[in-house]
Amino acid sequence: MAAKTGPSEYTYDIFLSFRGEDTRKIFTTRLYSALVDAGFGTFIDDNGIERGEDIKSELTRAIHHSRGSIVVLSKNYANSGWCLDELVMIVENKKSKGHVILPVFYHVTKSDVGCQMGSFAEAFAVYEEKCCSEEYDDVARSDWLSKIQKWRDALTQVAALGGMNFTLQDKDKDKDEDEDEDEDGYATGFIQKTVEVIEDKLNRAVLPGAHEFVGIGSRVKDINAWLHNGSAEVGILVLCGIGGIGKTTIAKFVYNLNYELFEASSFLADIRETSEKPNGLLALQRDLLTDILRGEQVVVDSVREGSVRIKAAVEQKRTLLVLDDVDHVNQLDAILGMRNLLLPGSRIIITTRNESLLKPNEVYKVHTIEPLDDVESKQLFSWYAFGQDYPFEHYMDFSDWIINRCNGLPLVLKVIGSSLFRKSLLVWESTLRKLKEIPPNKIQELLRISYSCLPDEHDKVLFLHIACFFVGKDKDYIVNILDECGFHTMVGIQNLINRCLLTIDLNLLRMHQSLRDMGREVVRQESPRPEARSRLCHYRDSLNVLKFKSGTGATRGLILDMLFESRNNGTRIDGNDSTNLSCNLETDAFKEMQNLELLQLDYVHLSGSFKHLPKNLKWFRWHGFSRKSIPDNFPMDKLIALDMSNSRLERFSKQTKIARFMKILDLSHSLLLVNTPEFSGFPNLESVILRGCINLSDVHKSLGYLNRLLLLDLHDCKSLRKLPKTTVLLKHLHTLVISGCTNLHHLPADMNKMTSLKVLNADGIAKSNFLITQEDDIGSSNFCGVLSLMVSKPRKAPHISSWASLPHSLISLSLSDCNLTEDTFPNDIGNFTSLKELNLSRNPLRGLPHFVSKLSRLQRLQLESCVRLRSLLGLPDVRILVVSDCKVLKTITHVSTSSKIHDISKNNCSNLNEIQGLFYLEPLEKFPVAMLNNLGFFEMESFNEVEVNFQDGITFSTRKRPLQLLYEFGVFSASMPGKHIPDWFSYKFTGSSFSFIVPHSTSDIQIQGLNLSFVYAVSNSISNNGETWFPENILFIKISNRTKKSEWIYYPTCFGIPELPESDMLWLSHWTFRNEVENGNEVDISIITGDNFVVKECGISFMYHEQEEEIQNKYLSWKEVIGGDLTAFRLSTGSYYLCRTGFLRVYEEEEVTRPDDWTMTEWGRRLFDGSIDLFKEIQFMNWMGRHIRSRSFP
């Protein structure tokens, strides 16, 4: 049954967007009828618009009042500005309202749409030509260009969603009289599938976010206690439990909660699976180094080199490591050996299902993950089966029986719950009958229920393909391949995600090992004879079929990985060579396997003629290919992707090879390769990947005629000196990677013509390679005329613009580790107004290059490990700033006072003392005495030589500093040793809470500020040696204006820590309230601490208008202050949580999914007056690792 129209705000279920002249008669009208017949309220542009009504406004209303849209993208879609305007509105509604979008690619490809190629390119060429005509003045031209860019962005975003591909398969070139009939029959089935897909999407759209964290609170309580036990040892914790129990989920949760509290951190997922792959240990080392070095892309050529670099990276940093799915004793021994490398106070968390690895009397702590209890199991199952935390009334008994059979395993509960979402009682009864036949604790058989419940054969086949071949692969890569195998891959992937059978992490397809094993078992049970199965992915099965030449036409995919097996049996493969493997196979083993579409032969040596290989191959991965060249009869006719990474290829012959369907060519790390193929036989290539081909010196000039090429990756091609001049003809090239091409001196001139180029990565290109000489001809292909002139202004040929040869279309530019200084950039780099991401990390910059302030669209600026960087003055309105390991950086200011950074990474910025508009921190001695007196701070000179142990929320550390004055949120504060409230405070109170009425001044001047002080000490049961960050050091100041019903809960970014119980600390503060507190108001103040501190005495005094004037003038531009704009910190009406550290714990971690059941600590109860509503507001801001109202400020 179709999804019913939703809440009253929706008039329609579906809006149909299409180009009438392309599809109305043949396709769209029939689709409309099918949707209506299925019960969907559907809007089509000639249906429901009354005569005389303004059509465009009606279309706008129809989009806003529809739950979703089907967008039929055809060859002439982009010729209609009307259609493109519709599309922009549809995309905007997706962002703002969760509007569902299902694209249908009708005789066009996803690349045509997303990259505006083919007929879409022609349409935009007309628009841009029109823009250049004389009928437009500058303002109109700017508006028109902006509209064109919105159209392009909308098409790109919709294409990225994937969708349904309407393309007849294997049609003859010449149209015959039966083709219309064929298309008609194909369209009928396609339309029915489209109706089913949109129904599922709309049903899933109303499902609330299923709670991922049921029962997790009680399970992380002990782990967090261990993390923060104050031990100076390098602690190791092993999380044990069966597959599907939630080990990885818990480890990720703990990691996300705590990683910012360490100087370095890394989460290495799927160690077992990664270590089984070729160069798996190297890959793990690279990932670890990339994490530790804050995102730096690391090149490691050997395990020995990796070990040396890891030691150098971690030996001076308190580190948190999470190593997921360790399954071999050698892996565990290696981890235990790392303890000596790490700084005291570091922590390592390991997850494993193999308890036999553990040895008695070892130094690690073992924590066994227990199954969910009955209450937790019911909650988790209900979220996925019903979209709420309890079952529907008529499903209670069914639910209880199913939950009982799931044995408290989160994976099984989620998978089976998802498979029953919105299913009828008849389906539930059928599922129960199947479950009753499964013995208890048979996890794979329980999971197979979810496979059986998939709605159609398409999704079942797709699930098995992914389980057997593509777990861990890039999503876009897989979509490219499987779309050509007849799948609606993106739609199918989303269906599998909805049913918890698949996840996507960093754009990689992830599947729980138990689900993967279940899928492979489904295939194994197809036949007792391996050669009769649809897929062969077990080593022994594949080897025997090929060895004994018993293959048949039943098999669609096969994997044989000799490198993996050789590692398991101790055989060593030297370098990229596979010829020394004991098993020699022959090509005629494939003679009867002509239906193979997916083939992986890693490090397999084949002898014989390649004419026997299957002719229908779509994906062929042959890592370690052992021949020097590709034979002429190699089957390329229908290949979509050819991956020959780590091959022993040396060169391609001059003879043109034909691979007219190929989209992806990957020859990465072919260390002996010196040239590329002649590309004219590869007209549809979209990705050419040659990274790590260290001897590559010649790229064929035919590269420039690849009209569909999107990616050219030449990373670390160290012998390459130039690119062909025809490179500028790549009009659709999106990404060019030349990082690590240390000998690249020449790029083609006129790269400004490459107006589609969005991403240029040129990391590690030494400045000396760019420098111009008097003999250089800038108009030629010298690299100086293209990229180098950003670092050196030519003395000759001044008429040449230094950046004229780079396209201004760039969105992302990476120039990390290029030895650049801030005064070597030319002025006109600021003309790159489209630039959104700029990476200048690991350069000897001392300040912000002047051009950066002109980059009006810049969103992300990376300046990691710029060890000479002292200040960033005039920063544009960036959303993300990365300045980690800039150890001498002190000040960050903005071009505009309205600018504010949404996310800043600043680990190891130990000298950072000001981010304009957010905080300012300086030693007290640097402030004029007169200003301190105006603040109400007197007799401060005597403290100039005093040092205090500070808890620093800026660098997440505790260390000694001279007395500091902090300004944030309109509050000045300082901590210093002291046992009594100073005499200049007018009112003093014993204890930590007090109330008062603001007095009137003698001249009836309104109060503008309040001075607050209190004395606190370490509790007698707690001592702090100052060596470790203690998150339990809780210190809140809560001020409530009862008269105006306003309150502020303030957690200072920095405050002093008493080192011993007898060492009292004095906290002085000045609060600027503007008009938020007035004479006669009734005010409550509470100092709320955790168990570590006790408050002994408090004091207040009042500041009036005349005294405040000088203070307010100095910080007048700051917006996020009391009385200013605190919207980002609002908990509820009139209540604000003023905290920049993004850290808070206010409860005993007993339950995370049901906040009503949480048990708050005593200080948490005081903080929120027992109000669970306020508590709910901050639960995900802090505990879940999210930042306040998307204002991330770690």
Protein Blocks (a to p, Z undefined) as FASTA:
>chain_A
ZZddddfkbmbfbdcdddfklmmmmmmmmmmmmmmmnopacddfkgoiaghiafklmmmm
mmmmpfbdcddddfklmmpmklmmmmmmmmmmmmmnopacddddehiafklmmnopajlm
mmmmmmmmmmmpmkbcfklmmmmmmmmmmmmmmmmmmmmnopaddddehiafbdcfklmm
mmmmmmmmmmmmmmmmmmmmmmmmmpccddfkgoklmmmmmmmmmmmnopabdcdddded
dehilmmmmmmmmmmmmmmmpfbdcddehklmmmmpghklmmmmmmmmmmmnnopacddf
bfklmmmmmmmmmmmcccddddehiabfklmmmmmmmmmmpcghiacddddfblklpcgh
iabdcdddddddfklmmmmmmmmmnopabdcfklmmmmmmmmmmnnopaklmmmmmmmmg
oiafklmmmmmmmmmmpcghilklmmmmmmmmpmbfklmmmmmmmmmmmgoiafklmmmm
mmmnopafklmmmmmmmnopacceehiacddfklmmmmmmmmmmmpmblklpfbdcbfkl
mmmmmmnopacfkbmbdcddfklmmmmnopacehjbfklpfbdcdfklmmmmmmbfbdcd
ehiacedjfklpcfkbfbdcdehiabfbdcfklcfklombdcfehiabfbdcfbdcddfk
bmbdcfehilkbcbdcdfklmmmbcbdcfehiakbcbdcfklmmmmkbfbdcfehilkbc
bdcfklmmmmmbfbdcfehilmbmbdcehklmmmmbmbdcfehiafklmpccfklcfklm
cfklmmmmmmoccfbhklbcfklmpcfkbfbdcfehklpafklccfklmmmmmbmbdcfe
hiabfbdcfklmmmmkbmbdcfehilkbmbdghiacdfbdcfehilkbfbdcdfblkbcc
fbdcfehilkbcbdehiaccddfklpcfklmmmnopahklmmmmpccddddfklopaddd
ddddddeehiacdddddfbdcfklmbdcedjbdcddddddfkopacfbdcddddddddfk
bccehlaccfklccddddddfknopacddddfbdcddfbfklccdddddddekjmbcghi
acdddddddfkbccfbdcdddddfklmmmmmmmmmmpmbbghiafklmcfbghiacddfk
lpacfbdcfbfklmmlpccdfklmmmnnopaklmmmmmmmmmnopaeehiacZZ
